[in-house]
Amino acid sequence: MNQSLQAGVKILVVDDEIDMEPMIRQKFRRQIRQRSYDFEFASNGVEALKKITQHPEIGIVLSDINMPEMDGLTLLTKLKELQNPGLKTVIISAYGDMDNIRTAMNRGAFDFITKPVNFNDLEITINKTHDEIMSIRRWLKEHDQLLSIQNDLNISRDIQQAILPKKFPPFPSQPSFDIYASMVAANDVGGDFYDFFMIDNDRLGFVIGDVSGKGISAAIFMAVSRTLIRATALKGETVSECMFYANNLLCKESVSSMFVTVFYGILNTKTGKVDYVNAGHNPPFIISDKGIQEVEMTDGLALGVLNDFAFKSKSLQLKKDEKLVLSTDGVVEAFNIDNAAYGDDRYKNFLNSNRNLSIENIVKELFKDVCGFVDGAPQSDDITLLGISFNGESTA
């Protein structure tokens, strides 16, 4: 049984022959009784347009060509102006009127039936037209859903970007260090994050993280991770205690086995000493006038993997004018059109060759270098960089 009525598709018959309505009702009495078909009738194009306004559920228009006041060809033009892809017109005209039928098809008619009408053929045409309309309606619904999802993604991206610090320099009253960071998500939203904050007058907390997976779930887990770490760190906890507490909370909140690799450090802005924990993250680099040096690992697990894990910390010493550069693996795993990765060697060579640049310019130029290497290939992963330059003990 055709589901025109149940699906909300009315059929409008437009014909000035007075016997057309009773003939249609008689021929399709069974379908009307079973509520498979629902008809409306108009005697010309003017009435037809009024009916369509009154009954927006009309999806099929069966129209004669030769009618008073407004003929079928003019009606077709008017219907086209409505720009309703879910409204289809089937032209009914004499077999010998092929020129007008051809004109009607060129003006957007979906199909045609010749007079005298074969009602079996008409039923087949109605069913075919109905199926086309339902297909279009499904497509329009899916399109609207995609637009809604894209709008949600845009809002999520804006929220995600809003929680990342973007004001540089962030601490004008702290001349003992410079800091700069940037993130470019591979998709509308990403799983990378960075953050930094003054714990007290002499201690700068800084963190970079990379959540497993992509999309909305990774973005939510990223926001939760960043918030937990910041809230814990601002209590003045040690780097080990901060990671221990954040890890236990994330283990409880983690779904679908999600986890986040993190490097968290505290810089003493007077001495240049950095206490840090590496929770499964790729190691940062120290840049000096002599070259670059990879920061030692601390054998820590990613957060969200194992509850009550005891994170060990280490320390490093930044001398005056030395820099610390942190990144996510989106840098070395950036692929070009030949599927070649940017790689560790290229990354190290860049840092070494540009070690005399300011920390801000190192971050900016590295992004440019990665983009130049990728050369238009789709970004495979989020890319995040965080850099700190120690300028020496504050004189304030």
Residue pairs with C-beta under 8 A, 6 or more apart in sequence:
1 34
1 36
2 31
2 36
2 37
2 126
2 127
2 130
3 36
3 130
4 10
4 11
4 36
4 37
4 38
4 59
4 60
4 126
4 130
5 35
5 36
5 37
5 38
6 35
7 130
7 134
8 57
8 59
9 57
9 58
9 59
9 60
9 130
9 133
9 134
10 38
10 39
10 40
10 55
10 57
10 58
10 59
10 60
11 37
11 38
11 39
11 40
11 58
11 59
11 60
11 61
11 62
11 126
12 39
12 40
12 41
12 42
12 48
12 51
12 52
12 55
12 58
12 60
12 61
12 62
13 20
13 21
13 24
13 39
13 40
13 41
13 42
13 62
13 63
14 41
14 42
14 43
14 44
14 45
14 47
14 48
14 61
14 62
14 63
14 64
14 67
14 72
14 75
15 41
15 43
15 62
15 63
15 64
15 67
15 92
16 43
16 44
16 64
16 67
16 68
17 64
20 41
21 41
24 39
24 41
25 32
25 39
27 119
28 37
28 39
28 119
28 123
31 37
31 123
32 38
32 39
37 126
40 51
40 55
40 58
42 48
42 50
42 51
43 67
43 68
44 67
44 68
44 69
44 70
44 71
45 63
45 67
45 69
45 70
45 71
45 72
45 74
45 75
45 78
46 69
46 70
48 61
48 63
48 70
48 75
49 70
49 75
49 78
51 58
52 58
52 61
52 79
52 82
52 87
58 87
59 86
59 87
59 88
59 130
59 133
60 88
60 89
60 90
60 126
60 129
60 130
60 133
61 75
61 79
61 87
61 88
61 89
61 90
62 89
62 90
62 92
62 113
62 122
62 126
63 72
63 75
63 76
63 89
63 90
63 91
63 92
64 72
64 91
64 92
64 93
65 71
65 72
65 73
65 91
65 92
65 93
65 97
65 100
65 101
65 104
66 72
66 93
66 97
66 100
70 78
72 91
72 93
72 100
72 104
73 100
73 103
73 104
73 107
75 89
76 89
76 91
76 104
76 107
76 108
76 109
77 107
79 87
79 89
79 108
80 107
80 108
85 136
85 140
86 133
86 136
86 137
86 140
87 133
88 110
88 111
88 129
88 132
88 133
89 104
89 108
89 109
89 110
90 109
90 110
90 111
90 112
90 113
90 125
90 126
90 129
91 101
91 104
91 105
91 109
91 111
91 112
91 113
92 112
92 113
92 114
92 115
92 117
93 100
93 101
93 104
93 112
93 114
93 115
94 114
94 115
95 114
95 115
101 112
101 114
104 112
105 112
110 129
110 132
111 125
111 128
111 129
113 121
113 122
113 125
150 188
153 188
153 189
153 216
154 188
156 188
156 189
156 216
156 219
157 185
157 188
157 189
159 223
160 185
160 189
160 190
160 219
160 222
160 223
163 223
163 226
164 181
164 183
164 193
164 194
164 195
165 181
165 194
165 195
165 196
168 179
168 180
168 360
169 178
169 179
170 179
170 196
171 179
171 198
171 204
173 396
174 198
174 204
174 269
174 394
175 391
175 394
175 395
175 396
176 269
176 270
176 390
176 391
176 392
176 393
176 394
177 204
177 267
177 269
177 388
177 389
177 390
177 391
178 358
178 359
178 360
178 388
178 389
178 391
179 196
179 204
179 206
179 359
179 386
179 387
179 388
179 389
180 359
180 360
180 363
180 364
180 386
180 387
181 194
181 196
181 208
181 363
181 384
181 385
181 386
181 387
182 363
182 364
182 367
182 384
182 385
183 190
183 192
183 193
183 194
183 382
183 383
183 384
183 385
184 367
184 379
184 382
184 383
184 384
185 192
185 382
186 214
186 330
186 379
186 380
186 381
186 382
186 383
187 214
187 215
189 215
189 216
189 218
189 219
190 214
190 218
190 219
190 222
190 382
191 210
191 211
191 212
191 213
191 214
191 218
191 219
191 221
191 222
191 260
191 382
192 208
192 209
192 210
192 211
192 222
192 328
192 330
192 382
192 383
192 384
193 207
193 208
193 209
193 211
193 222
193 223
193 225
193 226
193 384
194 206
194 207
194 208
194 209
194 326
194 384
194 386
195 205
195 206
195 207
195 226
195 229
195 230
196 204
196 205
196 206
196 207
196 386
197 204
197 205
197 206
197 230
197 233
197 234
198 204
198 205
199 205
199 233
199 234
199 236
199 266
200 236
202 268
202 269
202 270
203 266
203 267
203 268
203 269
204 266
204 267
204 269
204 388
205 230
205 233
205 234
205 264
205 265
205 266
206 264
206 265
206 266
206 267
206 326
206 386
206 388
207 226
207 229
207 230
207 233
207 262
207 263
207 264
207 265
208 262
208 263
208 281
208 326
208 327
208 328
208 384
208 386
209 222
209 225
209 226
209 229
209 260
209 261
209 262
209 263
209 281
209 328
210 260
210 261
210 281
210 328
210 329
210 330
210 382
210 384
211 218
211 221
211 222
211 225
211 258
211 259
211 260
212 218
212 257
212 258
212 259
212 260
212 302
213 221
213 256
213 258
217 255
217 256
217 258
218 258
221 250
221 254
221 258
221 260
221 304
222 260
224 250
224 253
225 246
225 250
225 260
225 262
225 303
225 304
228 245
228 246
228 249
228 250
229 242
229 246
229 262
229 264
232 241
232 242
232 245
232 246
233 242
233 264
233 266
237 245
238 266
238 275
238 313
239 264
239 265
239 266
239 275
239 276
239 277
239 311
239 313
240 277
240 310
240 311
240 312
240 313
242 264
242 277
243 262
243 264
243 277
243 279
243 300
243 303
243 311
244 308
244 309
244 310
244 311
246 262
246 303
247 279
247 301
247 303
247 304
247 305
247 306
247 307
247 309
247 311
248 307
248 308
250 259
250 260
250 303
250 304
251 303
251 304
251 305
251 306
251 307
252 307
253 304
254 304
258 304
259 280
259 302
259 303
259 304
259 305
260 279
260 302
260 303
260 304
261 279
261 280
261 281
261 282
261 302
261 303
262 277
262 278
262 279
262 280
262 281
262 302
262 303
263 276
263 277
263 278
263 279
263 281
263 283
263 284
263 326
264 276
264 277
264 279
265 274
265 275
265 276
265 277
265 324
266 274
266 275
266 276
267 273
267 274
267 318
267 388
267 390
268 274
269 394
270 393
270 394
271 317
271 393
272 317
272 318
272 319
272 320
272 322
272 390
272 392
272 393
273 315
273 316
273 317
273 318
274 315
274 316
274 317
274 318
274 324
275 313
275 314
275 315
276 295
276 298
276 313
276 314
276 315
276 316
277 298
277 300
277 311
277 312
277 313
277 314
278 295
278 297
278 298
278 300
279 300
279 301
279 302
279 303
279 311
280 300
280 301
280 302
280 303
280 305
281 302
281 328
282 327
282 328
282 329
282 332
283 294
283 295
283 296
283 297
284 294
284 295
284 324
284 325
284 326
284 327
285 292
285 293
285 294
285 295
285 324
285 325
285 348
285 351
286 292
286 293
286 294
286 295
286 316
286 318
286 322
286 323
286 324
287 322
287 323
287 324
287 325
287 351
287 352
287 355
287 362
288 319
288 321
288 322
288 323
288 355
289 321
289 355
289 356
291 352
291 355
292 348
292 351
292 352
292 355
295 316
295 324
296 314
296 316
298 311
298 312
298 313
298 314
299 312
300 309
300 311
300 312
301 309
318 324
318 388
318 390
319 390
320 390
320 391
320 392
321 389
321 390
321 391
321 392
322 389
322 390
323 355
323 359
323 362
323 387
323 388
323 389
323 390
324 387
324 388
324 389
324 390
325 351
325 359
325 362
325 363
325 385
325 386
325 387
326 385
326 386
326 387
327 347
327 383
327 384
327 385
327 386
328 381
328 382
328 383
328 384
329 381
330 379
330 380
330 381
330 382
330 383
330 384
331 342
331 347
331 366
331 370
331 383
331 385
332 341
332 342
332 343
332 344
332 346
332 347
333 341
333 342
333 380
333 381
334 341
334 342
334 370
334 373
334 374
334 379
334 380
334 381
334 383
335 341
335 342
335 374
335 377
335 380
336 342
336 373
336 374
336 375
336 377
337 374
337 375
337 376
337 377
342 370
342 373
342 374
346 373
350 365
350 366
350 369
351 362
351 366
354 361
354 362
354 365
354 366
355 362
357 365
358 389
359 387
359 388
359 389
360 387
362 387
363 385
363 386
363 387
366 385
367 383
367 385
370 383
